[in-house]
Every structure is written in structure tokens, then in C-alpha cells.
Amino acid sequence: MPRISLRRVTRAAAVMGMALVASLVLPAQQAAAAACGSGSFNAEAYLNGSTWTARHGSTTVYTGTDMRSAVQAAVNSLTAGRTSKERVVVWQGGTISAGARISLPSYTVLDSCGTINVTGSGTGDQAPVYSRGTTQIEVQHLYLTGAPLYGIFMRNVTDVVLGTIDMRLSGGLGVRIDNRGDTSVRSRNIRIDTVYVSGTGTHGVETYGVDGLTINTVTARNVHDSGLLLNDTINATVGTVDAENAGAGTGYAAFRVANRNGRIGNSYPTNVRVGLVRARGGGRGVFCVSESGGLSIDRVDIANTGNNAILVENCYNVTIASQSGTVSGGGEIRLAARTEFPNNSDIYVQNLTVTNSTIREDPCGTNTVFRNNTLVNSSQSICA
């Protein structure tokens, strides 16, 4: 069969597969999902029957039964030492071991159109999509099931773009981007468009040691710990965190900042901005802890959390609901402190309608401000 016909067959199969995936994803994701594989590319991997083939132009670089080997061969066929991005399209889904990884070098774009199911077990930092010490990485689409150690793992990276990421998992962590290989250098300029993540054994999306983070939407469902967790991350802008049953039975939250998140030098200028945190059930709604701050959340919509709706503990320059917010039922809104860190300071809790709950400050912080809050069948015990 001529190669052009085979490619058409594989593309048609990819489109059919994408139609199935699109039926699972959120409406806002469907338009982006339909575009998977469109445009020019430098290398490709495709499945015909039980055989994977990787090609670079007219050259076949892999034929066999292993998806990971095919995709890695396609990636490895790109121009060595390149200084501009080259693109790999993976037309179908398949199976990858939790003890293996597809490793992306600098200046690589991956567009994966089928669902990858992660099987078995592994140790360390293995991930279906992995990159370390690199720059100019882009993952345009990725659809995962199974229980990876990490769905996406990136360490000490710069200029990264994650597009439409959909992870329907049964364990592991969704997306982790950090600088823990060399903590003297932050990962920089990270953009995440849309993440849907469910069923993790820990967090949905987590960063540690990032400077320059832009996230459009994180949608988390039934993740074991936090929907979105930012550690030691500065200059961040997040559109929406939408979490249901995140961190149930734990101290984690739909949205959590920790480990001096938002600290620049020795101060906390406002540099972490969030449009909306929506939380239903689970553990906490919003949690700021361990000398974090520089945080402003425009709107909150929190209901029926099993732990604190909002907990601010040893944080500095934090504004909850700069525009508006509702907290209904569940745990209280609490300002607290541990003795090993300086107490809260410059905390603003405002513009909230609080129903069937409590606002409580203990111990008293410095310059804590509660204003324009409406209490419905609720009480408050504050120092102001």
C-alpha cells in the first residue's frame, strides 16, 4: 500500500479516536482537541494493526510493536543540535509502561492525538512525557489513562508550553514542573493552557521553583491531594482552578500555595494572581501555608469542603476575593499560625457572602483586614 494511503488511513483512524476522546473532554477542550495533528510536522509515529512505524520524511526510523520506542525514534530523528522547534505527531494511542519515558530534548514539539494508557509500575521520575535541563518544549495535545508515576515530568526547563492536556488517571501525579535538580536556577516561562485531571494518587498539577507561570484552566476531579499546588513559584497568573473532591480527607486543597510561594527576595509583592477558585467537597478550598504570600485571588466559589473552606497559615500579603466570593457550608474560614514561622500579616478577607459557616482568626495577625463580608447564618471571631 503506498505510504500516502497509509497515512490517510492512520489520520482517519486518529480522527475517529479523537472523536471518542472529544466526547470525554470538557466543551472548551473540544475545539482544540479536533485540531490535533493539523499542520506541518517533521516526524511522525503511527499504528497500523499491531505495528508501530516512525518516519522522518521518507525515511523509516522504527518499525515494531512498542509505542514508546516508536515515538522516541521519531523524536530522536529530528535535527541534532537544532536551535528552532521541530514537531512530531503521534497519530494513535497505545500503551507505555510506568517504568519508561518519552524524553523530549530542547526545541521539540510533541502532538499526541490518541490516548496513551500507562501500565505496570516504575520508580523515580519516569513519565510518558519527560524533559529535563531543556528549553523550548511544547506538548500540544496529550491524553492519558492508567497510573503513571507522573503524567508529565519536567525539571530545570525554560520556555515550555502545554496545550490541551487530559489525564483520566487511576494513580500517580498529573503534571509536575520543578527545579529540584539545580535549585539555584528556576524553571522559567511556563505556559499551561488547559488541564483536565482526575483520579491521581496525589496532586493534579504541581510546580516547585518556577519563575514565570501562566495557566489558563486547571480542572481537577477526585484527585487525592491538591488540584493545583504551587511551591516556591513566583510571577504566576492563573485563570481558573475548578476542583471537585480534591484532597478529600486530607489537609490539601483545591488550590494550595506553599514553601515560600510568592516570596521574591525577602518580601512578598503581589505576584501570584488567580482569577477564580471553585471548590466543591474534598478537603480544603484555598490553603496558603509555610511563609507563602504575594497572592491575590479575584473570586472564590467554595461549598461543602470537608476541611477548612479557606486556611491562611503563616502567610503575608494575601487577598481573598478582591472582587467577590461565596463560601457555603463545609469547614470554616480560618486565619491561623504555627509557632515556627512568623505570624500572618497583611491578610485581606473581603467581599464574601458566607453561608452556614464561620470566620475565625486565632492567633491575631498583623494588619489583618475583614471587610464587606455578608454573614448568612454564620458567625465570626476575629481580632480586627
N, C-alpha and C positions, 0 to 999 in steps of 0.2 A: 504493500500500500504506500503510495507516495507520502512523503513527510507532511506536505501541506494538508493532505486529507486527514492524516492522523492528528495533526494539531487542531484542525477544526473539530474532530471528534472529541478530543480532550477538552477543548474550550467549551464545546456544547455540554459535556458532562460537568464541567466546572460550573457553568451557568445553572444547570439543574440542581447541583449541590448547593449553590449559593441561594437558590430559591428556597430550599429547605432550611438553610441557616437563617435566611431573612425572616422566615416565619417564626423563628425563635427570638430574634433580637428585638430591641425596642424600636418604635416607629422612627425615631430620629436617626437610628443607625441604618435603616434600610436603604436610603439613597446612596450612602457611602458604600454599603456592602455591595450594591449592584455594580459599582464601578471597579470592583476588584479585578485585576488583570488587564484593565484597559490601558492603552498607551504602549509606547515602545519599551523594549527590555533588551538586556544584553545576554542573559542566560535564562534557562527555564528548566523546570523539572515537572514531569507528568507521568501519570499512571495509565497503563493500557493492560487490562486484565490484571495479572499479578506482577507485572514487570514495571519497575520504575526506570525512566530514562532521563538523563540530564544532558542538555545540549548547550553549547555556546556557539551561536550562529549555526553553521552547517556541521559543526564538529560534535560528535557524541563523546561525552566525558564520563558517563557512567551508564551501565545497564545492569539491573539486578533487582532484588526483591526488597531492599531495605530503603525506606523513605529517607531516614536521616542521612545515609550515605549519598543518596541521590541529590538531596538539597545541598549538602556540604560540598559535593563535587561541583555543582553549579556555581556556588559562591566562590569556591577556590579557582574556578576557571576565569574569573574576572581579572582585569589587567593588574598585574603586580605593581605595587608602588604607586597606584593611581592617586591623583590629587583632585579628582572630581567624582561625584557619585555614579555608580553603575548599579543596574537594577536586575534582580532575579524575581521571576514569577513562578510560584508553585501552584499548579492548576488544580490539583486534587488534594484531599486529605489522606491520612493514613495513621500509622502507629509509630510512636517513638518511645523508647524506654526512658523511665525516670532517671536512669543512671547514665544518660547520654545527653549530648547538646548539639545544637546547630550554632556554630561560632561565627559571629559577624565581625570581619576586620573593618578598619576605617573606610569611609566613603562607600558604604554598601546600603542599598535599599532592598528590603525584602517585602514581597507582596504574596501572602499565603491565602489562597482562596477557598480551600476545603478545611474540614475540621480535623485537627490533629488530636488523636486520643493518646494520652500518656499512660503507659502501663508499667507494672513492676515496681521496683524500688531502687533507691540510689542514696548516695551520701554526698555531703559537701554542697557545692554551689551549682550543681547541674541544673540545666533548664532547656526546654525546647528552643528558646531563643536566648542567646548568651553573647555578651560583648564586654570586654574589659580592656582598659587603657587605650580607648579608641576615640575617634571623633567622626562627626558627620555620618551618623547611623539613622536609618529610617525604617520603621516597620509600619507599612501602610494598612495592612489587614492581618489579623491573627485570630483564629477561632480554636479554642482548646477545650477538651474534656479530660477526665481522668484525674490523677493525683500526682502532679509534678512536685518536685521539691520547691521550685519556683516556676511560674509560667514564663516570665521574662526576668532575667537577672542581668543587670548592667552595673559595672563597678569602675570608678575613675574614668568617666566618659564625659565628653563635651558635645554640644550641638546634636541632640537626639530628638527625633520626632516619632511619637507613637500615634497612629491614626485611629482606626476602629479596632478595638481590642475587646473580644468577647470570650470570657472564660467561665464555663459551666463545670465547676470542679467538684471533686469529692475528697479534697485534702490539699495540703501544701499552701503556698503563698502565691498570690496573683502576680503582682508587679513589684519588683524591688530594684531601686536605683540608689547607689550609695558611693561613698568614697573610702570605704574601710580598708582598701588595700594600701593607700597612702593618704592618711588623714590630713597631711599638711597641704593637700591640694583638693579643692572641692570639685565634685562633678558640676558642670555648668551648662546653662542654656538647655533646659529640658522642657519639651512641649508634649503634652498628652492631650489628645483631642477627646476621645470618648472611650471610657472603660465600663463594661458591664462585667461584674464578677460575682460569683455565687459559690457557696459550698466549700470555701477554703478551710484549712485546719488552723490558720492563723489570720493574718491581715489580707485585705483586698489589695490595696496599693500602699506601699511604704517607701519613703525616701529617708536618707540619712546623709548629711554632709553635702547638700546641694545648694548652689547659688544660682538663682535664676530659674524659677519653675513656673510654668503656665499650664493649668489644667482646665479644660472646659467642663467635663462632667465625669464624676465617678458615681456609678450606680452599684450599690452593694446589696446583696440579698443572702441572708443566712450565712454570713461569714463568721468564723469562730471568734475573731478579735475585732480590730478596728476596720471600718470601711476604708477610710483614708487616714494614714498616720504619717505625720511629718516630724522627723527628728533633725535637730541641728540644721534646719533648712532656712535660708534667707531669701528675701526678694521673690516672694511667691504670690501668685494670683490664681485663685480657684473660683470657677463659676458656680458649680453646684455639687454638693455631696448629698446623695439621696440614698439613705440606708434603711433597710427593714431587717429587724432581728440581727443586728450586728453586735457581737460581743455579749450575747445572752449569757447570764450567769457569771460574767467576768467583770473586771474593772475597766475594760476597754470601752471605746465609744464609736459612734458613727463617724465622728471627726475628732481626732486627738492630735495635740502638739506636745512634744516632749523633748527633753535633753537639750535645753537651751535653744530651742527653736525660736527663730526670730531675733536672736541676740547678734548684734553687729558691734564688734569690738567689746566694749563694756557697757553698752547701752541698748535700749530697745525702741528705736524709732519705729513707727508703723510701717512695716514692710511685708507683712503677710495679710493678704486681703482675700476674703471669701464672700461670694455673693449670697449663697443660700446653703444652710444645713437643714436637711429634712431627716428626721429620725422617727421611726415607728418601732416600738417594742425594743427588744435587745437589751444591751447593758446601758451605758450612758449615751446621752445625745452629743454633748460637746464636753471635752476634757482638755484643760490646759494644765500642765504639770512640769515639775523639775526645772525651774528657772527658765521658763519659756515666756514669750510675750511678743510685743510689737504686732499684735493681732487685732484685726477689725473684721467682724462678721456683720454684713448688712442685715440679713434676715435669718431668723430661725423658725422652724416649724417642727415642734417636738411633742410627741404624745406617747404616753404609756410605756416609758422606759422602765426597765426593771431595777436600774441603779439610778444615780443622780441624772436628772434631765440635763443639768449643766453643773460641772465642777471646775472651779478655778482654784488651783492649789500652788502657792509659791510662784506666782506669775506677775508680770509687770507690763503696764500699758496694754490693757486688753479692753476692747469694746465689744460687748454683746448686744447685737441688734441696733446698729447705728440707724437703721431705717424703721424696722418693725419686727414683730415676732409674736408667736404664740407658744405657750407651754401648757400642756394639759395632762393631768394625771401623772402617774408614774412617780419617779423619785424627785426629790426637792432640787431647787436651785441653790447651790452651796458654794460659799467662799470659805476656803479652809487653808491650813498651812501645816507643814511638817517643820519640826524644830531644826533640822539640819540645813535648811535653806532660809534666806531672808523672806520675811512675810510678804504677802501681796501688796502691791502698790499701784496706784493709778488704774483701778479697775472700774469700768463703767457698765452698769447693767440697766438697760433703759428700753423704753418703747415696747414693753412686753405686755401682753394680756395673759395672765397666769390663772389657770382654772384648776381647782381641786389639787392644789399643790402648796409649796412653801418656799419662801426665800429666806435663807439663813446665812449670816456671816459670823464665823467663830473660828479663830480669834479675829479681833479687829485688825484690819489692814490699814495702810496709809493712803489717804486720798481715795477711798472707795466711794463711788457715787451711784446712787439708785435714784432714777428719775423717770417720770412719765410712765410708770408701770400701773396697770389696772389689775386689781386682785378680785377674782371671782371665786367665792367660796374658798379663799386662800388666805394665808397669813404670812407675815414676815417678822423676822427677828434680826435686825441689822444694827450696826454701830453708828450709822450716819444720823 
